[in-house]
Amino acid sequence: MGLPFKEDMDFKKHNQHAEIAAAGELQDFITEYESLDAQVADMRRDQKDLLTVAKSKGWNTKALRRLLSERKRDAGELQEEQETVQMYRKLLL
């Protein structure tokens, strides 16, 4: 077994400062993440409210959701999928 390390106050102070800095950095990260999470939740509520308004005006919300989903996708990929679905429909008829 090796000899025990001697007590070094400067080393202990350095480690304490490093731990305090790491704890502060971690707290900042958690706080920022939770803030963004709350903003996302607020936006999702706003989206839901908007779809409720659209539904009250007679719009088909299922179709709206599909349209919104399609608009997010790559046009070429979407076109290819639509052509494949059309081909499958023809095969089933």
C-alpha positions in Angstrom: 0.0 0.0 0.0 1.1 3.5 -0.8 1.6 6.3 1.6 -1.5 8.5 2.3 -1.5 11.9 0.7 -0.8 14.7 2.9 -3.5 17.3 3.6 -3.1 20.2 1.2 -5.5 23.1 2.0 -4.8 24.8 -1.4 -5.9 21.6 -3.2 -9.0 21.3 -1.1 -9.9 25.0 -1.8 -9.4 24.4 -5.5 -11.7 21.3 -5.5 -14.3 23.2 -3.5 -14.3 26.1 -6.0 -14.4 23.6 -8.9 -17.5 21.9 -7.3 -19.2 25.2 -6.7 -18.6 26.2 -10.3 -19.8 22.9 -11.7 -22.9 23.0 -9.5 -23.7 26.5 -10.8 -23.2 25.5 -14.4 -25.4 22.5 -13.9 -28.1 24.6 -12.2 -28.0 27.1 -15.1 -28.4 24.3 -17.6 -31.4 22.8 -15.7 -33.0 26.2 -15.4 -32.6 27.0 -19.1 -33.9 23.5 -20.1 -37.0 23.8 -17.9 -37.7 27.3 -19.2 -37.6 26.0 -22.8 -39.7 23.0 -21.8 -42.4 25.4 -20.4 -42.3 27.5 -23.6 -42.8 24.4 -25.7 -45.8 23.3 -23.5 -47.2 26.8 -23.9 -46.8 26.6 -27.7 -48.4 23.2 -27.8 -51.4 24.6 -25.9 -51.6 27.5 -28.3 -51.6 25.0 -31.3 -54.3 23.0 -29.6 -56.4 26.1 -29.1 -55.9 27.1 -32.7 -57.1 23.7 -33.9 -60.2 24.1 -31.6 -61.0 27.4 -33.3 -60.5 25.9 -36.7 -62.9 23.0 -35.7 -65.5 25.5 -34.4 -65.4 27.2 -37.9 -66.1 23.9 -39.6 -62.6 22.8 -40.7 -61.7 19.1 -40.6 -58.9 19.1 -38.0 -57.8 15.6 -39.0 -57.2 16.8 -42.5 -55.5 20.0 -41.2 -53.1 18.0 -39.1 -52.2 15.8 -42.1 -51.7 18.9 -44.3 -49.5 20.5 -41.6 -47.5 17.2 -41.3 -47.0 17.0 -45.0 -45.8 20.6 -45.3 -43.0 19.8 -42.9 -41.6 17.0 -45.1 -39.3 17.1 -48.0 -41.3 17.6 -51.2 -39.5 14.8 -53.2 -40.0 12.3 -50.4 -43.6 13.2 -50.0 -44.2 12.9 -53.7 -42.6 9.5 -53.8 -44.7 8.3 -50.9 -47.9 9.6 -52.5 -47.1 7.8 -55.8 -46.4 4.6 -53.9 -49.7 4.8 -52.0 -51.5 5.5 -55.3 -49.9 2.4 -56.9 -51.0 0.3 -53.9 -54.5 1.6 -54.2 -54.6 0.6 -57.9 -53.4 -2.9 -56.9 -56.2 -3.3 -54.4 -58.9 -2.3 -56.8 
